[in-house]
Amino acid sequence: MGELYADDILLWSGRQADLLRRIAGGEPVNERPDWVNIIEEVESVGREQLHAVEWLLLRALVHMLKAQGWPEARDAPNWQADARGFRAQARRRFAPSMRQNIDLAGIYADALGALPEGMDAQPPQPLWPACPMPLGELLG
């Protein structure tokens, strides 16, 4: 079953789901579920959700920093709106257990690093040296 997992995850997942449904329904089956890979996949669901929230927070911070760094830019209102949208999406996907795994200082550092050195031949206005709000406020 491990080969199918490596070769065709879609087919593997369909077969595993069918097998687990049959077992849950009390049907006797001769085949054992691929527990090792099922466990890996279950764990990966949580990791992917965490990464999605971190990515949304990163995008929000980048847009917030652009708006702060170049407040007179034509796109500044769009960056502010995009930041609000990314924060709202992060809030909807956030689960309380993620709080202990989110490195907001690291995400903020990545956001600073993602900024251009200048825009329209202008350097940025002074930027926040550290994330200007705690996670709860950023998600609020």
C-alpha positions in Angstrom: 0.0 0.0 0.0 3.0 2.3 0.6 3.8 2.2 -3.1 0.4 3.4 -4.1 0.7 6.2 -1.6 4.0 7.3 -3.3 2.7 6.7 -6.8 -0.9 8.0 -6.7 -2.0 9.8 -3.6 -5.5 10.5 -4.9 -6.2 6.8 -5.6 -4.5 5.8 -2.3 -6.7 8.3 -0.3 -9.9 7.1 -2.0 -9.0 3.5 -1.2 -8.1 4.3 2.4 -11.3 6.3 2.9 -13.4 3.5 1.6 -11.6 0.9 3.8 -12.0 3.1 6.9 -15.7 3.6 6.2 -16.2 -0.1 5.8 -14.3 -0.8 9.1 -16.3 2.0 10.8 -19.5 0.4 9.5 -18.6 -2.9 11.2 -17.8 -4.7 7.9 -15.1 -7.4 8.3 -12.2 -6.7 5.9 -9.1 -8.6 5.0 -7.0 -5.5 4.2 -5.3 -3.5 6.9 -5.4 0.3 6.6 -2.1 2.0 5.7 -1.8 3.4 9.2 1.7 4.9 8.9 0.7 7.1 5.9 -2.8 7.7 7.3 -1.3 9.1 10.5 1.2 11.2 8.4 -1.7 12.6 6.4 -3.8 13.5 9.4 -0.8 15.3 10.9 -0.2 17.1 7.7 -3.7 18.6 7.7 -3.0 20.5 10.8 0.4 21.6 9.6 -1.1 22.9 6.3 -3.7 24.9 8.2 -1.0 26.4 10.4 1.1 27.3 7.3 -2.0 28.8 5.6 -2.6 31.2 8.6 1.1 32.1 8.7 1.1 32.9 5.0 -2.0 35.0 5.3 -0.4 36.9 8.3 2.8 37.4 6.2 0.8 38.8 3.3 -1.2 41.1 5.7 2.0 42.4 7.2 3.7 43.0 3.9 0.7 45.1 2.7 0.5 47.0 6.0 4.2 47.8 5.8 3.9 48.9 2.2 1.1 51.3 3.2 3.2 52.5 6.1 6.4 52.9 4.1 4.8 54.6 1.1 1.7 56.3 2.4 1.4 58.6 -0.5 1.7 55.9 -3.1 -1.3 55.5 -5.5 -1.7 51.9 -4.3 -1.6 52.6 -0.5 -5.4 52.4 -0.1 -5.4 49.1 -1.9 -2.6 47.8 0.3 -4.6 48.7 3.4 -7.7 47.0 2.0 -5.6 43.9 1.0 -4.1 43.8 4.5 -7.6 43.9 6.1 -8.7 41.1 3.7 -5.7 38.9 4.5 -6.2 39.5 8.3 -9.9 38.5 8.0 -9.0 35.3 6.1 -6.4 34.5 8.7 -8.9 35.1 11.5 -11.4 32.7 9.8 -8.8 29.9 9.5 -7.1 30.4 12.9 -7.6 27.8 15.6 -6.7 28.6 19.2 -4.1 25.8 19.3 -2.1 27.5 16.6 -1.2 30.4 18.9 1.7 28.6 20.5 3.1 27.6 17.1 3.0 31.0 15.4 6.3 32.9 15.5 4.9 36.4 14.9 8.3 38.0 15.3 9.7 35.7 12.6 6.8 36.4 10.3 7.3 40.1 10.8 11.0 39.8 10.0 10.1 37.9 6.8 7.6 40.7 5.9 10.3 43.3 6.4 12.6 41.3 4.2 10.0 41.0 1.5 9.7 44.8 1.0 11.4 46.5 -1.9 14.2 48.9 -1.1 12.2 51.6 -2.8 9.1 52.3 -4.8 8.8 55.0 -7.5 12.4 55.9 -6.7 11.4 56.6 -3.1 12.8 54.9 0.0 10.2 53.9 2.5 9.1 56.1 5.4 10.4 54.8 8.8 8.9 51.3 9.5 8.0 49.7 12.7 11.1 47.9 14.1 8.9 45.1 15.5 5.4 43.9 14.8 3.1 46.7 15.9 0.4 44.5 17.4 0.1 41.2 19.2 -1.3 38.2 17.4 -4.8 38.6 18.9 -5.1 42.2 17.7 -3.7 41.3 14.3 -6.4 38.6 13.9 -9.1 40.9 15.5 
